[in-house]
Amino acid sequence: MATSAALAIFALCLSCLVSFDAASKPSQGFSVELINRDSPNSPFYNPEETRTQRLANAFRRSISRVHHFSPESQISTKAAESDVFSNQGDYLMRISIGTPPFEILAIADTGSDLIWTQCEPCSNCYQQNVPLFNPKSSSTYRDFSCSSRQCTTTSGTKDCDSDGICHYEASYGDGSFTNGNLAAETITLDSTSGPPVSFPNSIIGCGHNDRGTFGPEGSGIVGLGGGSVSLVSQLGSTIGGKFSYCLVPATANSSKLNFGSNAVVSGTGVQSTPLTFQILKTFYFLTLEAISVGHQRVEFPSSTPGTGNIIIDSGTTLTLVPEDFFSDLSSAVDNVIRGQRANDPTGTFSLCYSIQSDLNIPTLTAHFTGADLELQPLNTFLPVSDDVTCLAFVPNSQIAIFGNVAQTNFLIGYDLEGKTVSFKPTDCTTE
């Protein structure tokens, strides 16, 4: 999960909707806007927080998000969605569901699959600042029956009620949960490159019993993972299994999430690496072979060939690596920088420097299989206060994650059919 941004507010004009179905051509493409989670354009923005406080919150989200990707989580869909809640995500997405379209604000998360929102009646809901979706107000809402194919093939579905309606549940590592009806509904996305697009008969969760650490600014989650019920997978044939994003630096507000032909990453400087999946298809695994600091190459722990060893995740701020690798990497970085060491006021990082000293921050090269990414200082160091900057890598014994700071100013394209992830150095503020 995901640091932060949101898809822009969508037009509700029914007369200008463009509807796609499974017969639509994969060449269709569209783009939606992403807005930085901590920018003034975001409903999560708190003007009373300092930049240091916002960064500290993002760092904590990165650390707690590790539990979501732990091996123990890769057992069931319920566990796979563990710890995915509003304060865990770094990107927000405004979509519309139903007919007429009803706008919701939800976490856009490449580390989960389920698309769900709180629905009326909600007997045990967490507080949200905007109205709940009322299924009775939509002419296209339909609950799935327990005998339906969608109910029997969707992981995470559970008991049926006396009316034979299919229920889903997702529980979270911190005790949070969402329960409700598995349903078919029309999803509408705005487009920065044309009229809004609608996707009928999409599978969603209509939450009627949701509690825990969800924030009042959001009203659900939009999963962009590789599982069968994620938004990307459900749009699969219409977008050719392709989506991309370009994450702006923390000082900027807006970037884009692209689908279909708009998501093809091509041109000078593009490099691609194989995309692999493990037991669950939710998580996007790449194979990182090493990271070079100048001419010194620090080898990354090997993995079983073809399985990948690091998750690329838009919802995690920091890059998390094995402890032994981090020790070698930080030593190599420190040998090159030779700056004045400083303490991290957030208590997150172990390699920090005084900004007042003369720093020689090197370019780090991440060697993925088939792709060498040159990581600039904005990808590898974060200013945690007015006078301290820190290496944006942290040690972790559970799982490795390539976070979104490292992804900044790269146009990153996912091709789920071709099983590749492509990178292109880009000024994302101009995309």
C-alpha positions as CSV (number, residue, x, y, z in Angstrom):
1,M,0.0,0.0,0.0
2,A,1.2,2.3,-1.3
3,T,3.6,7.9,-1.4
4,S,0.4,9.4,-2.4
5,A,-2.1,10.5,-5.0
6,A,-5.7,10.4,-6.3
7,L,-7.6,10.1,-9.5
8,A,-9.5,13.3,-10.4
9,I,-13.2,14.1,-9.9
10,F,-15.3,12.5,-12.5
11,A,-18.1,14.1,-14.7
12,L,-21.5,12.6,-14.1
13,C,-23.0,13.4,-17.5
14,L,-24.8,10.2,-18.6
15,S,-25.2,11.4,-22.1
16,C,-21.4,11.5,-22.7
17,L,-20.5,8.0,-21.2
18,V,-18.7,5.6,-23.4
19,S,-19.6,2.0,-22.6
20,F,-17.2,-1.0,-23.3
21,D,-17.8,-4.7,-23.0
22,A,-15.8,-7.9,-23.5
23,A,-16.0,-7.5,-27.3
24,S,-14.3,-4.1,-27.2
25,K,-11.0,-3.7,-28.9
26,P,-7.9,-3.8,-26.7
27,S,-6.6,-0.8,-28.6
28,Q,-9.0,1.5,-26.7
29,G,-7.1,3.7,-24.2
30,F,-7.8,6.3,-21.7
31,S,-6.1,8.1,-18.8
32,V,-7.2,9.4,-15.4
33,E,-5.5,11.9,-13.2
34,L,-3.6,11.0,-10.0
35,I,-3.3,13.6,-7.3
36,N,-0.7,13.5,-4.5
37,R,-2.3,12.2,-1.3
38,D,-0.7,14.9,0.9
39,S,-1.2,17.8,-1.6
40,P,-3.8,20.5,-1.0
41,N,-5.8,18.9,-3.8
42,S,-6.3,15.8,-1.7
43,P,-9.1,15.4,0.9
44,F,-6.5,13.7,3.1
45,Y,-4.5,16.9,3.2
46,N,-4.2,18.3,6.7
47,P,-2.9,21.9,6.7
48,E,-2.0,21.7,10.3
49,E,0.6,19.0,9.7
50,T,4.2,19.9,8.8
51,R,6.0,18.3,6.0
52,T,8.0,16.3,8.5
53,Q,4.9,15.0,10.1
54,R,3.4,14.0,6.7
55,L,6.6,12.2,5.8
56,A,6.7,10.4,9.2
57,N,3.1,9.2,8.7
58,A,4.1,7.9,5.2
59,F,7.1,6.1,6.7
60,R,4.9,4.4,9.3
61,R,2.5,3.3,6.6
62,S,5.4,1.7,4.7
63,I,6.6,-0.2,7.7
64,S,3.1,-1.5,8.7
65,R,2.3,-2.4,5.1
66,V,4.9,-5.1,5.2
67,H,2.5,-7.4,7.0
68,H,0.2,-7.2,3.9
69,F,2.9,-8.9,1.8
70,S,4.3,-11.3,4.3
71,P,4.5,-15.0,3.4
72,E,1.7,-15.8,5.9
73,S,-0.5,-13.5,3.9
74,Q,-0.2,-15.5,0.8
75,I,-2.7,-18.2,1.9
76,S,-6.1,-16.8,1.1
77,T,-7.7,-13.8,-0.4
78,K,-8.7,-12.6,3.0
79,A,-5.1,-12.6,4.1
80,A,-3.9,-11.2,0.8
81,E,-5.9,-8.1,1.5
82,S,-4.6,-7.9,5.1
83,D,-3.7,-4.4,6.3
84,V,-5.2,-2.7,3.3
85,F,-7.0,0.3,4.7
86,S,-7.4,4.0,3.9
87,N,-4.4,5.2,5.9
88,Q,-2.2,2.6,4.3
89,G,-2.7,3.8,0.7
90,D,-0.7,6.5,-1.0
91,Y,-3.0,7.1,-4.0
92,L,-6.6,7.9,-4.0
93,M,-9.0,7.2,-6.8
94,R,-12.3,8.9,-7.6
95,I,-14.6,6.5,-9.5
96,S,-18.3,6.4,-10.0
97,I,-20.5,3.4,-9.5
98,G,-24.1,2.7,-10.4
99,T,-26.7,4.3,-12.7
100,P,-26.9,7.2,-12.4
101,P,-23.2,7.4,-11.5
102,F,-22.4,7.8,-7.8
103,E,-19.0,9.2,-7.0
104,I,-16.8,7.5,-4.4
105,L,-13.3,8.2,-3.2
106,A,-11.2,5.0,-2.6
107,I,-7.7,3.9,-2.2
108,A,-6.0,2.9,-5.6
109,D,-3.8,0.0,-4.6
110,T,-1.6,-2.2,-6.8
111,G,-1.2,-4.5,-3.8
112,S,-4.8,-5.7,-3.5
113,D,-7.6,-6.9,-5.7
114,L,-11.1,-6.3,-4.3
115,I,-13.1,-3.2,-5.3
116,W,-15.4,-2.3,-2.5
117,T,-17.3,0.6,-1.0
118,Q,-19.5,1.2,2.0
119,C,-23.2,0.7,1.2
120,E,-26.6,1.5,2.7
121,P,-27.9,0.1,4.9
122,C,-24.8,-0.1,7.0
123,S,-25.5,-1.4,10.5
124,N,-21.9,-1.3,11.6
125,C,-19.9,1.1,9.4
126,Y,-17.0,3.3,10.1
127,Q,-17.6,7.0,9.8
128,Q,-17.1,8.6,6.4
129,N,-17.4,12.2,5.4
130,V,-19.5,11.6,2.3
131,P,-22.8,9.8,1.8
132,L,-22.8,6.0,1.4
133,F,-23.7,4.4,-1.8
134,N,-27.4,3.3,-1.9
135,P,-27.8,0.2,-4.2
136,K,-31.5,0.8,-4.4
137,S,-30.9,4.1,-6.1
138,S,-29.0,2.4,-9.0
139,S,-30.8,0.7,-11.9
140,T,-27.8,-1.5,-12.7
141,Y,-27.0,-2.9,-9.3
142,R,-27.4,-6.7,-8.9
143,D,-26.5,-9.0,-6.0
144,F,-25.0,-12.3,-7.0
145,S,-26.7,-15.4,-5.8
146,C,-24.8,-18.1,-3.9
147,S,-25.1,-20.4,-6.9
148,S,-23.7,-17.9,-9.3
149,R,-20.4,-18.6,-11.1
150,Q,-19.1,-15.3,-9.7
151,C,-19.8,-16.4,-6.1
152,T,-18.4,-19.8,-6.4
153,T,-15.2,-18.7,-8.2
154,T,-14.4,-15.5,-6.2
155,S,-12.0,-16.1,-3.3
156,G,-13.1,-14.5,-0.1
157,T,-16.8,-15.2,-0.5
158,K,-18.5,-16.7,2.6
159,D,-21.9,-17.6,4.0
160,C,-25.1,-16.8,2.2
161,D,-28.1,-15.2,3.9
162,S,-31.6,-16.5,3.9
163,D,-32.3,-14.9,0.6
164,G,-29.4,-16.8,-1.1
165,I,-27.3,-13.7,-1.6
166,C,-23.5,-14.2,-2.0
167,H,-21.5,-12.5,0.8
168,Y,-17.8,-11.6,0.8
169,E,-15.5,-10.8,3.7
170,A,-12.1,-9.3,4.1
171,S,-10.3,-9.3,7.5
172,Y,-7.3,-7.3,8.3
173,G,-4.2,-7.9,10.4
174,D,-5.0,-5.0,12.8
175,G,-8.5,-6.2,13.4
176,S,-10.2,-4.1,10.7
177,F,-12.7,-5.8,8.4
178,T,-15.3,-5.4,5.7
179,N,-18.3,-7.7,5.1
180,G,-21.0,-7.3,2.6
181,N,-22.7,-8.5,-0.6
182,L,-20.8,-9.5,-3.8
183,A,-22.5,-7.6,-6.6
184,A,-22.4,-6.6,-10.2
185,E,-22.5,-2.9,-11.0
186,T,-21.5,-0.4,-13.6
187,I,-18.1,1.4,-12.9
188,T,-17.5,4.7,-14.6
189,L,-14.1,6.3,-14.9
190,D,-13.4,9.8,-16.1
191,S,-10.7,10.3,-18.7
192,T,-8.2,13.1,-19.3
193,S,-8.0,12.1,-23.0
194,G,-11.7,11.8,-23.8
195,P,-15.2,11.3,-22.5
196,P,-15.9,9.1,-19.4
197,V,-15.9,5.4,-19.9
198,S,-18.2,2.9,-18.3
199,F,-17.8,-0.8,-17.6
200,P,-21.1,-2.6,-16.9
201,N,-21.4,-5.8,-14.9
202,S,-18.2,-5.3,-12.9
203,I,-17.7,-7.3,-9.7
204,I,-17.7,-5.1,-6.6
205,G,-18.1,-5.6,-2.9
206,C,-21.0,-3.6,-1.3
207,G,-19.9,-3.3,2.4
208,H,-22.6,-3.4,5.0
209,N,-20.4,-4.2,8.0
210,D,-17.1,-2.4,8.0
211,R,-15.0,-1.4,11.0
212,G,-11.5,-0.7,12.1
213,T,-8.8,1.9,11.2
214,F,-10.4,3.1,8.0
215,G,-10.2,6.9,7.7
216,P,-13.3,9.1,7.2
217,E,-11.9,10.7,4.0
218,G,-12.2,7.4,2.0
219,S,-15.1,5.1,1.2
220,G,-13.4,1.9,0.1
221,I,-10.6,0.4,-1.9
222,V,-10.0,0.0,-5.6
223,G,-7.7,-3.0,-6.1
224,L,-5.3,-2.7,-9.1
225,G,-3.5,-6.0,-8.3
226,G,-3.1,-9.0,-10.6
227,G,-6.0,-11.1,-9.1
228,S,-9.2,-11.9,-11.0
229,V,-11.5,-9.4,-9.3
230,S,-9.1,-6.4,-9.5
231,L,-10.1,-3.4,-11.7
232,V,-7.2,-4.1,-14.0
233,S,-8.1,-7.8,-14.5
234,Q,-11.8,-7.1,-14.9
235,L,-11.0,-4.5,-17.6
236,G,-8.5,-7.0,-19.1
237,S,-9.9,-7.5,-22.6
238,T,-10.8,-3.9,-23.1
239,I,-7.4,-2.6,-22.1
240,G,-5.3,-5.5,-23.3
241,G,-4.1,-6.1,-19.8
242,K,-2.1,-2.9,-19.8
243,F,-1.9,0.0,-17.4
244,S,0.8,2.5,-16.5
245,Y,1.5,5.4,-14.2
246,C,4.0,8.2,-13.8
247,L,4.5,9.3,-10.2
248,V,5.5,13.0,-9.7
249,P,7.9,14.1,-7.0
250,A,6.5,15.0,-3.6
251,T,6.6,18.7,-4.4
252,A,4.1,18.3,-7.3
253,N,0.4,17.5,-7.2
254,S,-0.7,15.6,-10.3
255,S,0.2,12.6,-12.5
256,K,-1.7,10.1,-14.5
257,L,-2.9,6.5,-14.4
258,N,-3.2,5.1,-18.0
259,F,-5.2,2.2,-19.4
260,G,-5.1,0.3,-22.7
261,S,-3.2,1.9,-25.7
262,N,-2.5,5.0,-23.5
263,A,-0.5,2.7,-21.2
264,V,2.0,1.5,-23.8
265,V,5.5,2.6,-22.8
266,S,7.7,3.1,-25.8
267,G,10.5,5.2,-27.2
268,T,14.0,6.0,-26.3
269,G,15.3,4.8,-23.0
270,V,12.6,2.2,-22.4
271,Q,13.8,-0.9,-20.5
272,S,11.6,-4.0,-19.6
273,T,11.9,-6.7,-17.1
274,P,9.9,-9.9,-16.6
275,L,6.8,-9.8,-14.4
276,T,6.1,-12.8,-12.3
277,F,3.5,-14.0,-9.9
278,Q,3.7,-16.4,-6.9
279,I,1.0,-18.3,-5.2
280,L,-1.4,-15.4,-5.4
281,K,-1.6,-13.3,-8.5
282,T,-2.3,-10.2,-6.6
283,F,1.3,-9.1,-6.1
284,Y,3.6,-7.9,-8.9
285,F,7.0,-9.6,-8.5
286,L,10.2,-8.5,-10.3
287,T,13.7,-9.9,-10.1
288,L,16.3,-7.5,-8.7
289,E,19.9,-8.8,-9.3
290,A,21.9,-6.1,-7.7
291,I,22.2,-2.4,-6.9
292,S,25.4,-0.5,-8.0
293,V,26.8,2.4,-6.0
294,G,29.1,4.0,-8.5
295,H,31.3,1.1,-9.6
296,Q,30.6,-1.0,-6.6
297,R,28.0,-3.7,-7.2
298,V,26.0,-5.0,-4.2
299,E,24.4,-8.3,-5.0
300,F,20.8,-8.9,-4.1
301,P,19.9,-12.2,-2.4
302,S,18.9,-14.7,-5.1
303,S,15.5,-16.3,-5.5
304,T,14.1,-19.3,-7.2
305,P,14.5,-18.7,-11.0
306,G,11.3,-17.3,-12.5
307,T,9.6,-16.4,-9.2
308,G,10.9,-12.9,-8.6
309,N,12.3,-11.6,-5.3
310,I,10.9,-8.1,-4.9
311,I,7.4,-6.6,-5.1
312,I,6.9,-3.4,-7.0
313,D,4.2,-1.5,-5.2
314,S,2.7,2.0,-5.8
315,G,1.3,2.0,-2.3
316,T,4.5,1.8,-0.3
317,T,6.6,4.9,0.1
318,L,10.0,3.4,1.0
319,T,12.0,0.6,-0.6
320,L,12.4,-2.4,1.8
321,V,15.3,-4.8,1.4
322,P,16.8,-7.7,3.3
323,E,18.8,-6.8,6.3
324,D,22.2,-8.1,5.1
325,F,21.8,-6.4,1.8
326,F,20.8,-3.2,3.4
327,S,24.0,-3.3,5.5
328,D,26.2,-3.7,2.5
329,L,24.3,-1.1,0.5
330,S,24.3,1.5,3.2
331,S,28.1,1.0,3.7
332,A,28.7,1.4,0.0
333,V,26.6,4.6,-0.1
334,D,28.3,6.0,3.0
335,N,31.7,5.4,1.5
336,V,30.8,7.5,-1.5
337,I,29.0,10.4,0.3
338,R,31.4,10.9,3.2
339,G,29.0,13.6,4.6
340,Q,28.3,14.6,8.1
341,R,26.1,11.9,9.7
342,A,22.9,13.0,11.5
343,N,20.1,11.4,13.5
344,D,16.7,10.8,11.9
345,P,14.1,12.8,13.8
346,T,11.3,10.4,12.6
347,G,13.2,7.4,14.0
348,T,12.8,5.4,10.8
349,F,16.2,5.6,9.0
350,S,19.7,4.6,10.0
351,L,21.6,6.4,7.3
352,C,21.1,10.1,7.4
353,Y,23.2,13.2,6.8
354,S,23.1,16.9,7.6
355,I,21.9,18.8,4.5
356,Q,24.2,21.6,5.6
357,S,27.3,19.4,4.8
358,D,28.7,19.0,1.3
359,L,26.9,15.9,0.1
360,N,28.0,13.9,-2.9
361,I,24.9,11.7,-3.4
362,P,25.7,9.1,-6.0
363,T,23.4,7.7,-8.7
364,L,22.4,4.2,-7.7
365,T,21.7,1.7,-10.5
366,A,19.0,-1.0,-9.8
367,H,19.9,-4.0,-11.9
368,F,16.6,-5.8,-12.7
369,T,16.7,-8.8,-15.1
370,G,17.0,-7.1,-18.5
371,A,16.6,-3.5,-17.1
372,D,19.2,-1.2,-15.4
373,L,17.4,1.7,-13.7
374,E,19.5,4.8,-12.8
375,L,18.0,6.1,-9.6
376,Q,18.6,9.8,-9.0
377,P,19.0,11.4,-5.6
378,L,15.2,12.1,-5.5
379,N,14.6,8.3,-5.8
380,T,17.0,7.4,-3.1
381,F,17.1,10.1,-0.5
382,L,14.3,11.9,1.4
383,P,14.5,15.2,3.4
384,V,13.0,14.2,6.7
385,S,13.5,17.7,8.2
386,D,14.8,21.1,7.2
387,D,18.4,20.0,7.8
388,V,18.5,16.2,7.6
389,T,18.1,13.8,4.6
390,C,18.1,10.0,4.7
391,L,18.5,7.0,2.5
392,A,15.0,6.0,1.5
393,F,15.8,2.3,2.0
394,V,15.0,0.3,5.2
395,P,15.9,-3.2,6.2
396,N,13.2,-5.8,6.5
397,S,13.3,-9.5,7.2
398,Q,10.0,-10.5,5.7
399,I,9.7,-9.2,2.1
400,A,11.4,-6.9,-0.3
401,I,9.4,-4.0,-1.8
402,F,10.3,-1.5,-4.5
403,G,8.5,1.6,-3.2
404,N,7.1,4.6,-4.9
405,V,9.9,7.0,-4.0
406,A,12.2,4.9,-6.1
407,Q,9.6,4.9,-8.9
408,T,9.3,8.7,-9.0
409,N,9.9,10.2,-12.5
410,F,9.7,6.9,-14.3
411,L,6.8,6.1,-16.7
412,I,6.1,2.5,-15.6
413,G,4.0,0.3,-17.7
414,Y,2.5,-3.1,-16.7
415,D,1.6,-5.6,-19.4
416,L,-0.2,-8.5,-17.7
417,E,-0.6,-10.4,-21.0
418,G,3.0,-10.0,-22.0
419,K,4.1,-10.4,-18.3
420,T,6.5,-7.5,-18.4
421,V,7.0,-4.2,-16.6
422,S,8.6,-1.4,-18.6
423,F,10.4,1.7,-17.3
424,K,11.1,5.0,-19.0
425,P,12.9,7.9,-17.3
426,T,10.3,10.7,-17.6
427,D,9.6,14.1,-16.2
428,C,6.2,13.1,-14.7
429,T,5.1,16.6,-14.1
430,T,4.8,17.1,-17.9
431,E,2.9,13.8,-18.5
